[in-house]
């Protein structure tokens, strides 16, 4: 690295309230940073007062303690205000996290010395249209799922790429993912792995019946529209959050967002492939070592 990066002086620590040890670790990190004369605030990831302060640009770095779900929530919060995120893994998989719990002192020492780089990751904008009225809009870091609800019956998904008809999937659902999301649900559904620096949308059908069964990587700048055709329940889910019911004829439009998530990295850019192979050779989410 040719010259140190600017230091971060105002830091927010957010932690997953479902992990009691994360609050303790947050306190230790806060004490470490305060000894370096940095301004620090901390709270749960759903602490509305702290989230408001982040949205008001009071901080120039957020440290997220938890797992990948915590990082997704941090991305939704920090992407629109362009605040970088450093992830400390308190969970099992932690694919998006930069450092393990046992290593944060070493990494924060590097941070204070300016020995880091920022990795930019694409976000999506998903819009739900009902009766030609906008019914909801979200920023997305991993994926949008459109498909069946609680009933185990496929739905018909008329899919357009840049307003050009592609096909009607008969399937459990359709995933529209970012490159970040290509290693999440989309991978489990048989999709390809995309490097995180790309800005392409990936679409992957889930359990298609007599339909196109291959994933498609769209050209950069392309968008996808999915219209639901079903006499029974259907749903939309954003980044694995609880699904929302949608109706026959509803349309979900997915395009690149103007917002970008920035992750703090200390490893060289080849880290992605090293982490990928280690996670796939020994999946920590199973809790089984091999």
N, C-alpha and C positions, 0 to 999 in steps of 0.2 A: 504494500500500500504506500503510495508516494508521499502522502501527507495526512496527518490526522484529520478526521472529520470533526465538525463542530460538536461541542459537548451539549448534552441535554441538561437543562437547569431546573425544569419544573416537571415532575414525574408523578403520574397517578398509578397506583397499584390497585388492580381489580382482581377479585378471587371468586372462585366457584363456591357458593354457600353450601353445596352438597358435599364438599370435602372439608371437614373440620380442621384438618391439619394445614389447609391452605391459608387460613387466617393467621395461624401461628407463624408460618413461613413468611407471610406478607409483613408481619411485624418485624421479623429479623431483617428482611430486605430493607424495609423503611429505615431501621436503625443504622444499617450499613451506609445507606445513601445520605442520611442526615449527617453522619460523621464527615462526609465529603462536602458538607455545606450546601446540599441540594434541597430544594423545596419539594416536599413529598406529601401526598394525600393518599388515603387508602380506604377501600370499602368493598362490599359485595358487588358482583358484576351487575346486579339489578338495583343497586343503590341509586335512586332517582336523583338525589342531590348531587352526587359525584358525577353521574352521567351528564347532568345539566352543565356542570363546570367544564367537563371535557368538550361538550358541544359549543361552549362559549370561548374555546381556544385558550383556556387557562393553563393547559399543559402542552409540552412539546414531545412527550413520550408517555405511552401507556405500557405497563408491565402486567401481563395477564397470567395468573396462576390457575392452572386447571388442566383440562384436556382439550381435544380439538373442538368440542362444543363451546368451550369458553372462548377459544380463539375465533370461532365463527361469530359469536355475539360481540366480541371486541371489534371484529372487522366491520360489522354492521354499524357500530357506533363510531369508529374512528375513520373509516373510509371517506365519508362525506366531508369530514373536517381535516383530512390529510394529516392525521397524527400517527406517527409510526408506532408499531406494536412489537414488543419483545415477549415471547412466550416462554414460560417456565413450566415444564411438564410435571403435573401432580397426578396425572391419570395413568392409563396403561399404554394406549397407542401413541398419542401425541405426535402424529405425523406432521402437523403444522408448527410444532413447538421448536424453538431453537436450542434450548438448553434443558438438561435434566436438573432435578431438584438438588442433587449433590454438587453440581458444577456452577451454580449461579454466582458464587463469590469470584471465581476465576473470570467468568464472562462479564460481570459488572466492572471488574478491574479493567478489562479491555474496553468496555464502554466508556468509562471515565477517561481513558487514554485516547479516545477517538478511533479505536481500532475496530471498526465495524463498517458494514455497507448496508444499503437499503435495497430490498428486493420488492419490485412493484408487481402486484397481482391484479388481474382483470376482475371486475365485478359485472354482473348483469343487472338490467332493469327488467322486472317482470310486471306486466299490467294485466289485470283481470277486467274484461269487458262483459257487461251483462245488459242485454237489450240496447246495445250501442251506447251505453253509459259506462264511464270508468268506475269500477266498483272497488278497486284496490290497486296499490302499487308498492313494490318492494325492491330494495337492493339485495343482491344475491352474491354470495361468495363461492358456494359449492354448486348447488343445483336447484332447479325447479322440477318438481314432479307433478304431472297431470295424469290422472287415471281413475281407477275404480275406487269406490269408498269401501264400506265395511262388507258389502256383498261380494262374494267371490265370483264375479261375472265380468267378462271383458267389456270394455267400452270402445266406441268408434271415435277415432281421433283424426279429423281431417287436418292435414299438415301442409302449410305453405312456407316456402323459403323465398324471402323478399317478394312476397305477394304472388309468387308462381306456385301453382299446385304441385306438390310432391307426390303424396299418396294419402290414403286413409288407412291408418293402422287399426287393426282389431287386436287389442292387447290389454294387459293389465294396466299399462300406462306407458308414458313417454317421459324420458329425462332430458332436460336441456341443461348442460353442465358447462362450467368454466374449465380451463386447464387444471385449476386447483381441485375442482370437483371430479376430475377424471380419475383420481385415485380413491374416490369415496364410493357412493352408491353406483355411479356409472361403471366403475371397475367391476363391482360385484355383479352387475347385469351383463358383463361381457364386453364392455367398451374398451378402447385403447387408452394408453397412458400418454398424456400430452405434457411436454415440458412447461413449467409454470410461467415462463416469460411470454408464451404465445398469447394472442388475443383472439382466439377462435372459439366459437360455440360448438359444443359436441352434443349430438342428439343420439339417444340410445333407447330403443324399444325394450319394454319389460314384458317378457312372456308373450311375444306376438303369435297370433294364430293365423296361419295362411297369409302372412303379411311380410313385408321386408324385415328381415331379422338381423341386419347388419347396422352397426353404428355409422354415423355420417359426421365428418368434420366439415363445418361450414367455412367458407372463405372469410378472412378477416373483414369485419364490417357488415356481414350478412346478419339477417334476423330470421326468426321463426315465429309463425303463428299457428296455434293449435285450437281447433274448434271441437268441442265435445258433442258427441251424438250418443245419447243413452236414455232409455226409459227408466233407469234406476239411478241409484246414488253414484255421484262422482266427486272427486276431491282434488284440491291443489295443496301441495306442501312445499314450503320454502326452507331450504337448508335443514331438512329433517325436523322442522318444527311441527307441532300438532296440525293435522290437516284441516282445511276449511272446505265446507261443502260447496260444490258448484253445480249448476243446472244444465240441462240439455240446451245446447245452442250457445253456451258461454264460450268466450274466446280468451285464450291466454297468449299475450304477445311478449316475446323475449328478444332483447337486443343488448348490445354492449352498453354498459352504464358509463356516464361521464366521470364516475368516481373510481378511484383506485386505492386498494389497500397496500400499505407499505409494511413489510416485516423487517425487523432488524436482524442481520445475519453476521456471524463471525467466521463461519466456515467458508472455504472457497466455493465458487459457483457450482463445482461438480458435486456438491453435497447431495443434491436431489437424487442422483442415481445411486449413490452409496446408501442413502437412507432407504431408498425404494427396495433395493435388493435385500437389505438386512431385515426390513419389515416383512417382506414376502417369504424369506427363508425361515423366519421365526416370528409368527404373528403374536405380538404381545397382548392383543385384545382377547385371546383365548385363555390367558392366565397359565398357559402350559409352556414350559421351556423344552427345547429339543436340542 
